[in-house]
Amino acid sequence: MATAGKVIKCRAAVAWEPNVPLMMEEIEVAPPQEGEIRIKVVATGVCHTDLYHPFEVKDKRGFPTVLGHEGAGVVESVGPGVTDFKPGDKVIPLFLSQCGECKFCKSPNTNLCDCSWSSKYHDIMSDPTTRFTCRGQPILQFMGTSTFSEYTVINQIAVAKIADDAPLDRVCLLSCGISTGYGAAVNTAGVTPGSVCAVFGLGAVGLAAVMGCKNAGASRIFAVDINEKKFEKAKVFGATDFLNPKAYDKPISEVLAELTNGGVDFSLECVGNTEVMRTALESCVKGWGVSVLVGWTDVKDFSAKPIQLISGKTWKGSLFGGFKSKDSVPNLVCNYMNGKIKLDKMSLEQVNDAINLMKTGDCIRCILNISK
């Protein structure tokens, strides 16, 4: 392409500091270096984690930054040493890398990678190394991706090549939310046929968890949320029962215990709220119940009474649904194309509107069209 090897000037939504609206800016995106790929971002979802960093954590060391980590696009150019990608390839950037060489990548027991930004910089959610500049200063790349920009540069260990006919404004959701929730059910929880499940929180991650429970053969799936407008959508994805905790004068864990003869077999917390995490654990049946923390947060401590675990329950966490990223995302795209996974627009100037919709819970997921 004509831009290969040159600095590209493009639009991006820049978060200059915590707790303020994003600013549309012209930024400079440097050419890819050794092992890197420059990507033209076509579409991106707006995930709760994009709100968590500027509006909940508010660590000034993580700014200025370009947010966004749930995108899909097309390779514009590649740096030296890149042989598996070429200009024109459709790709999905990955916030969780897979180098294939570290002890975690070589282990079948985890999907972590020692080369990921999160291994050293989880507190500021960005590697200090960046290919972005604006107004003469470096701009951090959020979660190593920064998909709220028309172009981004990412190491090849954090990029997945996907099918040429994949619709980018749909499969972008597989780079975070859908994979996270779906995998938490089928991989981390290990939902079994005939089991009873409860999913707490019905955003994109929670609905994907519902879908995972259904595809795994659960016989009953409780959808739990304080926003009853989401119940109809949850039904489409496979939920069978619907509970609003505010509609009861007792803890929802007690309600679930009464409805299921002691508690559910599997519960998934998809909110990122430490109180809901505890509630999800308490909603499980003793002896074998499994509860999975799916919602991302690192702000508060969480706690539970020891008897909850002594009685035989299991409490575990899930990152990106337990999927090894580069290996799994192309297969997940194929599953969407084949109808096994369901994925249900706004322009980049409306990014702050999208963030407000996410804050109020008035949407399941906003997808931004970044480039034509």
Secondary structure, 3 states (H helix, E strand, C coil): CCCCCCCEEEEEEEECCCCCCCEEEEEEECCCCCCEEEEEEEEEEECHHHHHHHHHHCCHHHCCEECCCEEEEEEEEECCCCCCCCCCCEEEECCCCCCCCCHHHHCCCCCCCCCCCHHHHCCCCEEEEEEEEECCEEEEEECCCCCCECEEEEEHHHEEECCCCCCHHHHHHHHCHHHHHHHHHHHHHCCCCCCEEEEECCCHHHHHHHHHHHHCCCCEEEEECCCHHHHHHHHHHCCCEEECHHHCCCCHHHHHHHHCCCCECEEEECCCCHHHHHHHHHCECCCCCEEEECCCCCCCCCCCCCHHHHCCCEEEECCHHHCCHHHHHHHHHHHHHCCCCCCCCEEHHHHHHHHHHHHHCCCCCEEEECCC
